[in-house]
Amino acid sequence: MKPILFFLAVLPVLFSAQTDIPRLKKEYSQLLEKSGYGNNPAAGKYYEINGIKMYCETYGKGQPLLLIHGNGGSIVDFSKQIPFFSKHYKVIVADSRAHGKSIDKGEALTYEMMSDDYAELLQKMKIDSAFVIGWSDGGINGLLLSIRHPEKVKKLIITGANLRPDSTAVQSDVFKRVSSNYTKFKDQFAKNNNKTDLDYSVLKYKRLLSEQPNIDPKALHSIKVPVLVIGGDYDVIKPEHTLEIFRNIPKANLWILPNSGHSTLVVYTDEFNTKADTFFKTKFRVIRDREREF
């Protein structure tokens, strides 16, 4: 009886922690401001990768775990994951091409380029393969890394990823806003005679978001490693599109989190981290026929 009473007592606290989104956003923003991740000389190093200088930090010891951030993001975005996973894994977290402290002077930016960068980063670090967690665009990179460099991925977790940049994948209101914003920015960029490096970077981010990815669902059939596909029930990515990704990967699990948008690993930090750890450490269960009953 006591364990049940304890659970009932803490349930309102757990529920409120997942529903008080304004507080969560404020706390996360404050955490990013004071976090040393992404700017830690003791853990950071530059690597010459495919014509760019890629900045990467490593934490902890154990099996390699690669964390890949989203569009316009950087290493610091994983401030709620690095402390947890670095206790049991060698956490590898880098600023993607044209992001954060990574140096990229080129005009082109594609998910294929970024996934190739991560494969080369692991190669430079003499890591044969790694567990991978990708958030948003990082999830896209994780899928492409598994397709283009399958030997580099042990298991993959993605949250908020999409296969195409249209309203079948992205919520209609979000798709309209992103498309309109990209059009306006392109017009302003063309008229701007005093462009800064930041202007060029923002153009690359917005172009990437609006014109890519373009992944054939059938390409997911080639992914042989276990994949945990995650999304929020009110994610910017439609749940039915997340389901489409899940259904096209041979060995996949699906996890749709309630009352969550795109930031599942912030809204559900403890649950996300624990579930990811368990997924990496547990043998994938094949469920067919009578096994579906339990």
MODAQUI-V462568 format. One record per pair of residues at least 24 apart in sequence whose C-alpha atoms are under 6 Angstrom apart, sorted by the first residue. I is the first residue (numbers start at 1). J is the second residue. Records with the same first field share a line. If there is no record, write none. Layout:
I=J / J
This chain:
18=267
37=76
38=75 / 76
52=103 / 104
53=102 / 103
54=102
55=94 / 95 / 101 / 102
56=93 / 94
57=93
58=91 / 92
59=86 / 90 / 91
60=86 / 89 / 90
61=89 / 90
62=88 / 89 / 90
63=89 / 90
64=89 / 90 / 130
65=90 / 91 / 92 / 130 / 131 / 132
66=92 / 93 / 132
67=93 / 132 / 133 / 134
68=134 / 138
69=135 / 138
70=135 / 136 / 137 / 138
71=137
74=100
111=141
115=141 / 144 / 145
129=153 / 154
130=154
131=155
132=156
133=157 / 158
134=158
135=159
136=160 / 161
147=223
155=225 / 226
156=227
157=227 / 228
158=229 / 230
159=230 / 231
160=231 / 262
163=213 / 214 / 215
164=213 / 214
165=210 / 212
169=237 / 238 / 241
170=236 / 237 / 238
171=236 / 237 / 238
182=206
220=248 / 249
221=248 / 249
226=251 / 252
227=252
228=252 / 253 / 254
229=254
230=255 / 256
231=256
232=256 / 257 / 260 / 261
233=257 / 258 / 260
234=260 / 261
235=261 / 262
236=262
